[in-house]
Amino acid sequence: MAGFWTGAAALATAGRRGRRWPKLFMRSVALWTVKTFDKILIANRGEIACRVIKTCKKMGIKTVAIHSDVDASSVHVKMADEAVCVGPAPTSKSYLNMNAIMDAVRSTRAQAVHPGYGFLSENKEFAKRLAAEDVIFIGPDTHAIQAMGDKIESKLLAKKAKVNTIPGFDGVVKDADEAVRIAREIGYPVMIKASAGGGGKGMRIAWDDEETRDGFRFSSQEAASSFGDDRLLIEKFIDNPRHIEIQVLGDKHGNALWLNERECSIQRRNQKVVEEAPSIFLDSETRRAMGEQAVALAKAVSYSSAGTVEFLVDSKKNFYFLEMNTRLQVEHPVTECITGLDLVQEMIRVAKGYPLRHKQADIPINGWAVECRVYAEDPYKSFGLPSVGRLSQYEEPIHLPGVRVDSGIQPGSDISIYYDPMISKLITYGSDRTEALKRMEDALDSYVIRGVTHNIALLREVIINSRFIEGDINTKFLSDVYPDGFKGHPLTETERNQFLAVASSLFVASQLRAQHFQDHESSRVPIVKPQVASWELSVKLHDEIHTVVVSSSGPTFSVEVDGSKLNVTSTWNLASPLLSVNVDGTQRTIQCLSREAGGNMSIQFLGTVYKVRILTKLAAELNKFMLEKAAEDTSSILRSPMPGVVVAISVKPGDLVAEGQEICVIEAMKMQNSMTAGKTGKVKSVHCKAGDTVGEGDLLVELE
């Protein structure tokens, strides 16, 4: 497992937890002692700041963290040797506040700055200001940032370097009318995207004139908000492509390498969700062709750092340049796993002026790596609308083999509306794709996240989907597989019976534990209680009621579910967040999220959280006489589906609105979302205004 345990991959199980470094990693310890910088400031936050700090520590470099006031107790702040507050929570006043960051550089006498990804990582003005004060920017020079950061200029340079490009308009789109004219000339569908953008922000697909106008408006607003640059370009949208990118690495001596590819086709709203390396789709010839074109582009701008050239690849393995990201990518760990290189270390060495230590022939593909982006999102809403909250319980599955977790949070951390809702990057490595995916399945089952809604259910469903396993994927995978939206794991009859048996066993185990405590409390007054031979239960799942009979024999429960008999064995440690159960020889890891006195239970099983109500036979009979709360009529009200900030209100009391008409726009984590009317009617009242912060479920507008 050298590909996993060498270089940065070893950071997964060492670093802040203080574990010993694997022997394979120790072979390269001399590489860490090369003199580079005494002190580096990390101009970022969260997991990527922690990731950079880990490598700096191994290289003997002191680190400076910057933070907003709400991030004062964050993990990256605690890990760094020094920390400086650069402003209040909004990114424009803190992590994008160049003046405050430059003051932090001066006051701490940092010799270099690592920008991570996002924020100022591709901002040429920031790099120029650092250079003016003889501070090294750990990334490419300003010429490369300018050339590749501007999608219009980069496309022209790519053509000149003989890199395959997508047909489109090679200029800046001035307004919505011009956007419509250009889109008609190119031919629908088209992609409207921010010239200075990335990360899926400021991007819209348009299939007609109306969508082009809306796309121009939303994309320009998002681009201005995220990048401070509202320029847009338009190009032909290639339907059903794969998104495959090439990692490149260059130095200041004219050398450049391609470090193989990453498959990043599983996306929602143009943002990656699952990545892997290598790609199951590419053959060696196509891989080499893409790598050579990526290096040609890097050399065309004298690129000197780690960077990524992104391509769209069609079903016939034709590939087209999409963009170049002049920074470290979110998904860089999968490349580190299969090559054994620490990309952060390489960036620092190159920034100091050292030549690359490797030749192209030295770059291997050892094994397979998969990365899942674990987000604080509700996957049942548009494959993931942001969730906020405090992590009441948090345990990473790093006890499992071949698992790496890059995170910047801990129990008690807040997921706020101000920043990206990523919780962590969960990476698994195996000798082949099958092993890597099985390890990912186990890791997702064993990941404990409480206090916020998360997307583990969606991630697990993706990696076990037959199309994904076969490699039949493209950027529309989620909408193709789940045309009506994600609904969670659909239980087969066998899985349903297993779940009912486990849930019923949990119920009985909790009842027996309660009985044990009662007996202990009343031990001074002995009470003879009859032994219950079996429990006859009524279990409600998905509006269906099942009769379940449970009998116990030590740690094993014999369960009869609708006539089927199963044996369920476990330690039944109800205080543990994870419970390993064996159901007729099948091992499952489950999580009981809640148990209520009224019989309601929430159990995470096969990644999805299922809600059941378990009652004894007598309680079920009596429950028939209980009144149920009537469901709220939501046809005349509009509630916020996510926490965020109201950007615009398009209606006022008395206005007539049609079904599907825009009511307001809410921005959450830098993405703008249009809220529309669910029916035709007259506006009765408006409960928010532009600039208001709203929570999930807050009432926005009422119709008569």
Disulfide bonds with the S-S distance in Angstrom:
none
